[in-house]
């Protein structure tokens, strides 16, 4: 019984080594995800494309802000190589927000999905996209490549957007999810809520209702942990019982899969979530 943790640690080091060699970023590391040891230890990671600088100013996020570099045309092939070496069968690709690009980075998402699908038989690809400024043609560009799940996170309740998600728009985020379903009705959609910013229970339930109205299939709910004193403060730590209650409410609203708990994040058990939509 003493071998499993050692093997898990060894696998986590292997994942990090592959990522460094491929010059790839992961949201796992950049956002200080509490599940990083579990995910890396099982040989999975969420690849973060388009650099490590974000053009937005979310007060909860640990990803650095600033002027990003132009998209790297070789990046999709580096992702491919890492996926091959790690032997992944389910890949999650996300990015920083790139408001500096005309299409918000949609072309790079599309190229990553295309390269993976063309070179790896049976690979499943989930994309966690930004809002692309609400541009429908950008969303369509990604959908044309056939991602298996499309995620876009609302993160918090609309009342707190000005404090928590500066530069984002709640209605625009809902419209992204709604438009995915309009164009590709059979493609599962996913979103995430982070709790602890000062939201009320009725507001949380209303967001879940709004997501279902937009056709969202999968939902993750997790606790916010402030990365530093410079970030938005934690207003409330939710006990496990409240996460369970919210999970039951979400299922009653019709979500096909709900992951709810303090350490849950949007890509947590992503393969399991996808399988639930195929059942």
Secondary structure as GFF3:
##gff-version 3
##sequence-region A 1 279
A	DSSP	alpha_helix	3	22	.	.	.	ID=ss1
A	DSSP	beta_strand	25	26	.	.	.	ID=ss2
A	DSSP	alpha_helix	27	30	.	.	.	ID=ss3
A	DSSP	alpha_helix	36	41	.	.	.	ID=ss4
A	DSSP	beta_strand	46	49	.	.	.	ID=ss5
A	DSSP	beta_strand	53	54	.	.	.	ID=ss6
A	DSSP	beta_strand	64	65	.	.	.	ID=ss7
A	DSSP	alpha_helix	75	86	.	.	.	ID=ss8
A	DSSP	beta_strand	90	95	.	.	.	ID=ss9
A	DSSP	alpha_helix	106	119	.	.	.	ID=ss10
A	DSSP	beta_strand	124	128	.	.	.	ID=ss11
A	DSSP	three_ten_helix	132	134	.	.	.	ID=ss12
A	DSSP	alpha_helix	136	143	.	.	.	ID=ss13
A	DSSP	beta_strand	149	151	.	.	.	ID=ss14
A	DSSP	three_ten_helix	158	160	.	.	.	ID=ss15
A	DSSP	alpha_helix	161	164	.	.	.	ID=ss16
A	DSSP	alpha_helix	170	183	.	.	.	ID=ss17
A	DSSP	beta_strand	188	195	.	.	.	ID=ss18
A	DSSP	alpha_helix	201	213	.	.	.	ID=ss19
A	DSSP	beta_strand	218	223	.	.	.	ID=ss20
A	DSSP	alpha_helix	240	253	.	.	.	ID=ss21
A	DSSP	beta_strand	257	260	.	.	.	ID=ss22
A	DSSP	alpha_helix	270	278	.	.	.	ID=ss23
###
